[in-house]
């Protein structure tokens, strides 16, 4: 969303979110910041993210996330990142809707009541 000069991604997110409150995870914060191009962009993004609302881990979050991974593995399913299990557990604990473009969350939704919606904004066609 930060490099979306066309506004297409922001518009698509706003259409889905509507009047609901948009919240983030600290994993999102980390991923966005580590992708900064330079110090100026880091500062701009950090200042913006500092004003946002985050889903915070609870005492049982990490065990719940590990259980998701464990249960999937026992069913012969795998996810590429245990971080996705942490994100899913945070979303479940907070009864939130997860917007994503990651097939791992659809796999997790097979074993947990994860409210999730996959969405993708295709890049504009070049003509």
QUIJO-V846598 format. One record per run of one state. SS is the DSSP state (2 for helix, 1 for strand, 0 for the rest). FROM is the first residue (numbers start at 0). LEN is the number of residues. If there is no record, write none. Layout:
BEGIN
SS/FROM/LEN  SS/FROM/LEN
END
This chain:
BEGIN
0/0/7  2/7/10  0/17/6  1/23/2  2/25/9  0/34/4  2/38/12  0/50/3  1/53/2  0/55/5  2/60/14  0/74/7  2/81/12  0/93/4  1/97/3  0/100/2  2/102/6  0/108/7  1/115/3  0/118/9
END
